[in-house]
Amino acid sequence: MKAAALIAAAFLQTALALWGLADQMLLRAHGSVVALETTMIDPRDLLRGHYTVIRLSISEIPRESVAAEPALRPGDPVWVTLRESPDGFWTPETLSAQPSGTSIKGTLVYSDATQFSLEFPIERYYAPKTRAEALETLRQESRLGILVALSPEGRAALIGLVIDGQRLPDPMF
């Protein structure tokens, strides 16, 4: 009986890990790709290892720049409908409680009379130490953005970087 329970538990854990991997791979293969501009990067954390913290420019949206549903409250999931701008980066067009068009799902942190503040699940880019240090240098010297694959439901997977307008796929995939 105990052996069967252990085998079932191991099977369930393996299935969950494979499902998460398959979900990300499908999103990367079939999602709509958009480029998002970043505003802040901190590539090192002694406790968590080497990664790049990415603060997206769409995380702080001026209220007058988008159409937004009035019922959105802090803590709510929110979908930001995006449109491509002339510089190649995608910018917010609407905020709503449902996905629509090319949209990314985030969480509304707060809103006031002037802006909306949002969080997105793609705000860390893990990299080896030398690459993280190079990204810090690039942040100081040029415009740095990220490439994101989006599902029709607004789920996002970080798939690469945009450095000086050049799209560079993530070397991990």
C-alpha positions as CSV (number, residue, x, y, z in Angstrom):
1,M,0.0,0.0,0.0
2,K,2.8,2.4,0.9
3,A,4.7,1.6,-2.2
4,A,1.6,2.3,-4.4
5,A,1.2,5.7,-2.6
6,L,4.8,6.6,-3.2
7,I,4.6,5.6,-6.9
8,A,1.4,7.7,-7.3
9,A,3.0,10.7,-5.6
10,A,6.1,10.4,-7.8
11,F,4.0,10.1,-10.9
12,L,1.9,13.1,-9.9
13,Q,5.0,15.3,-9.3
14,T,6.6,14.2,-12.6
15,A,3.3,14.9,-14.5
16,L,3.0,18.4,-13.0
17,A,6.6,19.3,-13.8
18,L,6.2,18.0,-17.4
19,W,2.9,19.9,-17.8
20,G,4.5,23.2,-16.7
21,L,7.4,22.6,-19.2
22,A,5.0,21.6,-22.0
23,D,2.8,24.7,-21.3
24,Q,5.8,27.1,-21.6
25,M,7.1,25.4,-24.8
26,L,3.6,25.6,-26.5
27,L,3.4,29.2,-25.5
28,R,6.8,29.9,-27.0
29,A,6.0,28.0,-30.2
30,H,2.5,29.4,-30.8
31,G,2.2,32.7,-28.9
32,S,2.1,36.2,-30.5
33,V,5.5,37.8,-30.0
34,V,5.7,41.4,-28.8
35,A,8.6,43.6,-27.6
36,L,8.2,45.5,-24.3
37,E,10.4,48.3,-23.2
38,T,12.1,48.0,-19.7
39,T,12.8,50.7,-17.3
40,M,15.0,49.2,-14.5
41,I,17.4,46.3,-14.1
42,D,19.3,45.0,-11.1
43,P,21.2,41.9,-12.2
44,R,22.6,40.5,-8.9
45,D,21.2,39.3,-5.7
46,L,23.5,37.5,-3.2
47,L,20.7,35.3,-1.8
48,R,18.9,34.4,-5.0
49,G,21.7,34.2,-7.6
50,H,22.2,36.0,-10.8
51,Y,19.1,37.3,-12.5
52,T,17.9,40.5,-14.1
53,V,15.0,42.2,-12.4
54,I,12.9,43.7,-15.2
55,R,10.6,46.6,-14.6
56,L,8.4,47.0,-17.7
57,S,7.5,50.5,-18.9
58,I,3.8,49.2,-19.0
59,S,4.0,48.6,-15.3
60,E,3.2,52.3,-14.7
61,I,0.6,53.5,-17.1
62,P,-0.6,57.1,-17.1
63,R,-4.4,57.1,-16.6
64,E,-5.0,59.5,-19.5
65,S,-3.1,57.3,-22.0
66,V,-5.5,54.3,-21.9
67,A,-9.1,53.4,-21.9
68,A,-9.9,51.5,-18.7
69,E,-12.9,49.8,-17.2
70,P,-14.0,51.7,-14.1
71,A,-14.6,48.5,-12.0
72,L,-11.0,47.5,-11.8
73,R,-9.7,47.2,-8.2
74,P,-6.3,46.6,-6.6
75,G,-5.5,42.8,-6.6
76,D,-7.7,42.1,-9.6
77,P,-6.3,40.4,-12.6
78,V,-6.1,42.9,-15.5
79,W,-5.4,42.5,-19.2
80,V,-3.5,45.2,-21.0
81,T,-4.4,45.3,-24.7
82,L,-1.2,46.3,-26.6
83,R,-0.6,48.0,-29.9
84,E,2.7,48.3,-31.7
85,S,4.4,51.7,-31.7
86,P,6.7,53.1,-34.5
87,D,9.8,52.3,-32.4
88,G,8.9,48.6,-32.4
89,F,7.9,48.4,-28.8
90,W,4.3,47.6,-27.9
91,T,2.4,50.1,-25.7
92,P,-0.8,49.9,-23.7
93,E,-4.1,50.8,-25.3
94,T,-6.8,49.5,-22.9
95,L,-7.1,47.9,-19.4
96,S,-9.9,45.5,-18.9
97,A,-11.1,42.5,-16.8
98,Q,-11.0,40.2,-19.9
99,P,-8.4,39.4,-22.6
100,S,-9.0,41.2,-25.9
101,G,-6.8,41.2,-29.0
102,T,-3.1,41.1,-28.2
103,S,-3.1,41.4,-24.5
104,I,-0.9,40.6,-21.5
105,K,-2.3,39.5,-18.1
106,G,-1.1,41.2,-15.0
107,T,-2.3,42.2,-11.6
108,L,-3.5,45.7,-10.7
109,V,-1.4,46.8,-7.7
110,Y,-3.0,50.2,-7.3
111,S,-4.5,53.1,-9.2
112,D,-5.0,56.7,-8.4
113,A,-6.2,59.8,-10.3
114,T,-3.0,59.9,-12.5
115,Q,-1.8,56.3,-13.1
116,F,-2.3,52.6,-12.9
117,S,0.5,50.4,-11.3
118,L,0.7,46.8,-12.5
119,E,2.8,43.7,-11.9
120,F,3.5,41.0,-14.5
121,P,4.8,37.4,-14.0
122,I,7.8,38.0,-16.3
123,E,9.7,40.4,-14.2
124,R,12.8,38.3,-13.7
125,Y,15.3,37.2,-16.4
126,Y,17.7,34.6,-15.0
127,A,21.2,34.7,-16.5
128,P,24.7,33.5,-15.7
129,K,26.9,36.0,-13.8
130,T,28.8,37.3,-16.9
131,R,25.6,37.8,-18.9
132,A,23.9,39.5,-16.0
133,E,26.8,41.9,-15.7
134,A,26.7,42.6,-19.5
135,L,23.0,43.4,-19.3
136,E,23.7,45.9,-16.6
137,T,26.2,47.6,-18.9
138,L,23.8,47.5,-21.8
139,R,21.1,49.0,-19.6
140,Q,23.3,52.0,-18.9
141,E,24.3,52.4,-22.6
142,S,21.2,51.7,-24.6
143,R,17.5,50.9,-24.7
144,L,16.9,47.4,-23.5
145,G,13.6,45.5,-23.9
146,I,12.3,42.0,-23.8
147,L,10.6,39.7,-26.3
148,V,7.5,38.1,-24.9
149,A,5.3,35.4,-26.4
150,L,1.6,35.9,-25.6
151,S,-1.2,33.4,-25.6
152,P,-4.8,34.4,-26.6
153,E,-5.6,34.4,-22.9
154,G,-2.8,36.8,-22.1
155,R,-0.3,34.4,-20.5
156,A,3.3,35.5,-21.1
157,A,6.6,33.8,-21.6
158,L,9.9,35.8,-21.9
159,I,11.6,34.5,-25.0
160,G,14.4,37.0,-25.6
161,L,15.9,40.5,-25.4
162,V,15.8,43.6,-27.6
163,I,19.1,45.5,-27.5
164,D,19.4,48.7,-29.6
165,G,16.4,47.6,-31.6
166,Q,17.9,44.2,-32.4
167,R,15.8,41.1,-31.4
168,L,17.9,38.5,-29.7
169,P,16.3,35.1,-28.9
170,D,16.9,33.7,-25.4
171,P,19.9,31.3,-25.7
172,M,18.2,28.9,-23.3
173,F,15.7,27.9,-25.9
